Amino acid sequence: MSNSKTFPLGRDSKTGEFIPVREANRRPNTTTVERIPKSGHGDTGRKK
């Protein structure tokens, strides 16, 4: 089991749609692979 708090997810640079990482790696000129926080590990809504 992974202890990472994020996971990779591909995104099409033109449309902004999420795509599989495998597909993003096939099209490096028009896609990017981002690290997305798992549920409960993002900083949105966190009180300081």
N, CA, C and O atoms as CSV, one atom per row, in Angstrom:
chain,resi,resn,atom,element,x,y,z
A,1,MET,N,N,0.833,-1.175,0.000
A,1,MET,CA,C,0.000,0.000,0.000
A,1,MET,C,C,0.884,1.246,0.000
A,1,MET,O,O,1.893,1.294,0.703
A,2,SER,N,N,0.507,2.245,-0.782
A,2,SER,CA,C,1.280,3.462,-0.919
A,2,SER,C,C,0.984,4.438,0.223
A,2,SER,O,O,-0.165,4.599,0.635
A,3,ASN,N,N,2.021,5.074,0.718
A,3,ASN,CA,C,1.857,6.073,1.762
A,3,ASN,C,C,1.852,7.483,1.208
A,3,ASN,O,O,1.850,8.443,1.978
A,4,SER,N,N,1.850,7.632,-0.101
A,4,SER,CA,C,1.871,8.932,-0.734
A,4,SER,C,C,0.560,9.669,-0.512
A,4,SER,O,O,-0.505,9.053,-0.486
A,5,LYS,N,N,0.634,10.991,-0.350
A,5,LYS,CA,C,-0.564,11.804,-0.153
A,5,LYS,C,C,-1.068,12.383,-1.467
A,5,LYS,O,O,-2.086,13.074,-1.497
A,6,THR,N,N,-0.351,12.099,-2.560
A,6,THR,CA,C,-0.769,12.575,-3.873
A,6,THR,C,C,-0.696,11.426,-4.876
A,6,THR,O,O,-0.090,10.387,-4.611
A,7,PHE,N,N,-1.322,11.635,-6.025
A,7,PHE,CA,C,-1.253,10.654,-7.106
A,7,PHE,C,C,-1.146,11.390,-8.432
A,7,PHE,O,O,-1.653,12.505,-8.557
A,8,PRO,N,N,-0.493,10.787,-9.430
A,8,PRO,CA,C,-0.340,11.444,-10.723
A,8,PRO,C,C,-1.620,11.346,-11.547
A,8,PRO,O,O,-2.341,10.350,-11.493
A,9,LEU,N,N,-1.882,12.404,-12.311
A,9,LEU,CA,C,-3.035,12.428,-13.202
A,9,LEU,C,C,-2.662,13.289,-14.391
A,9,LEU,O,O,-2.120,14.382,-14.221
A,10,GLY,N,N,-2.945,12.810,-15.594
A,10,GLY,CA,C,-2.628,13.551,-16.808
A,10,GLY,C,C,-3.698,14.576,-17.112
A,10,GLY,O,O,-4.864,14.401,-16.759
A,11,ARG,N,N,-3.288,15.658,-17.776
A,11,ARG,CA,C,-4.228,16.696,-18.189
A,11,ARG,C,C,-3.874,17.167,-19.590
A,11,ARG,O,O,-2.707,17.414,-19.895
A,12,ASP,N,N,-4.889,17.291,-20.442
A,12,ASP,CA,C,-4.704,17.813,-21.784
A,12,ASP,C,C,-4.533,19.326,-21.676
A,12,ASP,O,O,-5.381,19.999,-21.091
A,13,SER,N,N,-3.450,19.870,-22.232
A,13,SER,CA,C,-3.150,21.290,-22.107
A,13,SER,C,C,-4.106,22.176,-22.910
A,13,SER,O,O,-4.300,23.343,-22.571
A,14,LYS,N,N,-4.691,21.638,-23.950
A,14,LYS,CA,C,-5.581,22.440,-24.791
A,14,LYS,C,C,-6.986,22.532,-24.206
A,14,LYS,O,O,-7.572,23.614,-24.166
A,15,THR,N,N,-7.532,21.398,-23.749
A,15,THR,CA,C,-8.922,21.382,-23.279
A,15,THR,C,C,-9.039,21.413,-21.762
A,15,THR,O,O,-10.092,21.769,-21.234
A,16,GLY,N,N,-7.975,21.048,-21.053
A,16,GLY,CA,C,-8.023,21.003,-19.597
A,16,GLY,C,C,-8.630,19.730,-19.053
A,16,GLY,O,O,-8.784,19.592,-17.840
A,17,GLU,N,N,-8.976,18.801,-19.917
A,17,GLU,CA,C,-9.598,17.550,-19.482
A,17,GLU,C,C,-8.562,16.621,-18.863
A,17,GLU,O,O,-7.411,16.571,-19.296
A,18,PHE,N,N,-8.996,15.883,-17.837
A,18,PHE,CA,C,-8.138,14.862,-17.246
A,18,PHE,C,C,-8.088,13.667,-18.173
A,18,PHE,O,O,-9.102,13.264,-18.744
A,19,ILE,N,N,-6.888,13.098,-18.317
A,19,ILE,CA,C,-6.685,11.928,-19.161
A,19,ILE,C,C,-5.777,10.957,-18.404
A,19,ILE,O,O,-5.126,11.356,-17.438
A,20,PRO,N,N,-5.721,9.700,-18.821
A,20,PRO,CA,C,-4.825,8.750,-18.161
A,20,PRO,C,C,-3.357,9.166,-18.314
A,20,PRO,O,O,-2.977,9.764,-19.321
A,21,VAL,N,N,-2.547,8.848,-17.320
A,21,VAL,CA,C,-1.122,9.186,-17.347
A,21,VAL,C,C,-0.436,8.528,-18.533
A,21,VAL,O,O,0.445,9.127,-19.151
A,22,ARG,N,N,-0.825,7.312,-18.853
A,22,ARG,CA,C,-0.238,6.603,-19.996
A,22,ARG,C,C,-0.449,7.403,-21.285
A,22,ARG,O,O,0.471,7.530,-22.092
A,23,GLU,N,N,-1.641,7.934,-21.477
A,23,GLU,CA,C,-1.938,8.751,-22.665
A,23,GLU,C,C,-1.148,10.058,-22.635
A,23,GLU,O,O,-0.665,10.509,-23.673
A,24,ALA,N,N,-1.012,10.668,-21.463
A,24,ALA,CA,C,-0.249,11.919,-21.334
A,24,ALA,C,C,1.216,11.691,-21.679
A,24,ALA,O,O,1.848,12.551,-22.293
A,25,ASN,N,N,1.759,10.555,-21.295
A,25,ASN,CA,C,3.152,10.256,-21.616
A,25,ASN,C,C,3.356,10.022,-23.101
A,25,ASN,O,O,4.457,10.230,-23.611
A,26,ARG,N,N,2.319,9.593,-23.802
A,26,ARG,CA,C,2.409,9.388,-25.255
A,26,ARG,C,C,2.397,10.711,-26.014
A,26,ARG,O,O,2.936,10.800,-27.117
A,27,ARG,N,N,1.779,11.745,-25.423
A,27,ARG,CA,C,1.649,13.041,-26.103
A,27,ARG,C,C,2.270,14.157,-25.252
A,27,ARG,O,O,1.542,15.015,-24.753
A,28,PRO,N,N,3.592,14.163,-25.078
A,28,PRO,CA,C,4.220,15.135,-24.172
A,28,PRO,C,C,4.132,16.587,-24.634
A,28,PRO,O,O,4.257,17.492,-23.809
A,29,ASN,N,N,3.920,16.836,-25.919
A,29,ASN,CA,C,3.856,18.219,-26.409
A,29,ASN,C,C,2.535,18.903,-26.063
A,29,ASN,O,O,2.486,20.130,-25.967
A,30,THR,N,N,1.471,18.136,-25.875
A,30,THR,CA,C,0.166,18.751,-25.640
A,30,THR,C,C,-0.453,18.345,-24.306
A,30,THR,O,O,-1.623,18.633,-24.056
A,31,THR,N,N,0.320,17.677,-23.444
A,31,THR,CA,C,-0.224,17.230,-22.168
A,31,THR,C,C,0.773,17.483,-21.050
A,31,THR,O,O,1.945,17.768,-21.294
A,32,THR,N,N,0.289,17.374,-19.819
A,32,THR,CA,C,1.144,17.470,-18.647
A,32,THR,C,C,0.664,16.462,-17.617
A,32,THR,O,O,-0.513,16.103,-17.598
A,33,VAL,N,N,1.561,16.009,-16.768
A,33,VAL,CA,C,1.203,15.097,-15.690
A,33,VAL,C,C,1.320,15.883,-14.390
A,33,VAL,O,O,2.377,16.430,-14.076
A,34,GLU,N,N,0.225,15.933,-13.639
A,34,GLU,CA,C,0.181,16.700,-12.399
A,34,GLU,C,C,0.064,15.768,-11.214
A,34,GLU,O,O,-0.395,14.635,-11.357
A,35,ARG,N,N,0.478,16.232,-10.037
A,35,ARG,CA,C,0.309,15.503,-8.791
A,35,ARG,C,C,-0.928,16.084,-8.112
A,35,ARG,O,O,-0.957,17.270,-7.785
A,36,ILE,N,N,-1.951,15.252,-7.900
A,36,ILE,CA,C,-3.219,15.667,-7.318
A,36,ILE,C,C,-3.302,15.124,-5.892
A,36,ILE,O,O,-3.042,13.939,-5.682
A,37,PRO,N,N,-3.660,15.966,-4.890
A,37,PRO,CA,C,-3.770,15.446,-3.524
A,37,PRO,C,C,-4.940,14.481,-3.377
A,37,PRO,O,O,-6.009,14.684,-3.953
A,38,LYS,N,N,-4.717,13.424,-2.595
A,38,LYS,CA,C,-5.792,12.489,-2.315
A,38,LYS,C,C,-6.823,13.172,-1.420
A,38,LYS,O,O,-6.521,14.172,-0.769
A,39,SER,N,N,-8.008,12.644,-1.392
A,39,SER,CA,C,-9.090,13.197,-0.592
A,39,SER,C,C,-8.651,13.356,0.861
A,39,SER,O,O,-8.128,12.421,1.469
A,40,GLY,N,N,-8.870,14.553,1.410
A,40,GLY,CA,C,-8.512,14.822,2.796
A,40,GLY,C,C,-7.110,15.357,2.986
A,40,GLY,O,O,-6.730,15.687,4.109
A,41,HIS,N,N,-6.315,15.456,1.904
A,41,HIS,CA,C,-4.939,15.914,2.031
A,41,HIS,C,C,-4.681,17.234,1.319
A,41,HIS,O,O,-3.542,17.699,1.308
A,42,GLY,N,N,-5.689,17.851,0.728
A,42,GLY,CA,C,-5.503,19.133,0.072
A,42,GLY,C,C,-5.568,20.268,1.087
A,42,GLY,O,O,-5.913,20.036,2.246
A,43,ASP,N,N,-5.240,21.493,0.671
A,43,ASP,CA,C,-5.263,22.603,1.597
A,43,ASP,C,C,-6.493,23.498,1.432
A,43,ASP,O,O,-6.603,24.512,2.120
A,44,THR,N,N,-7.409,23.151,0.546
A,44,THR,CA,C,-8.605,23.932,0.342
A,44,THR,C,C,-9.503,23.854,1.564
A,44,THR,O,O,-9.821,22.761,2.033
A,45,GLY,N,N,-9.908,24.988,2.075
A,45,GLY,CA,C,-10.823,25.018,3.203
A,45,GLY,C,C,-10.163,24.821,4.552
A,45,GLY,O,O,-10.850,24.747,5.571
A,46,ARG,N,N,-8.863,24.736,4.577
A,46,ARG,CA,C,-8.139,24.524,5.834
A,46,ARG,C,C,-8.108,25.828,6.626
A,46,ARG,O,O,-7.785,26.884,6.082
A,47,LYS,N,N,-8.435,25.751,7.875
A,47,LYS,CA,C,-8.381,26.922,8.745
A,47,LYS,C,C,-6.983,27.062,9.322
A,47,LYS,O,O,-6.361,26.075,9.715
A,48,LYS,N,N,-6.498,28.288,9.371
A,48,LYS,CA,C,-5.151,28.531,9.906
A,48,LYS,C,C,-5.209,29.302,11.185
A,48,LYS,O,O,-4.171,29.596,11.775
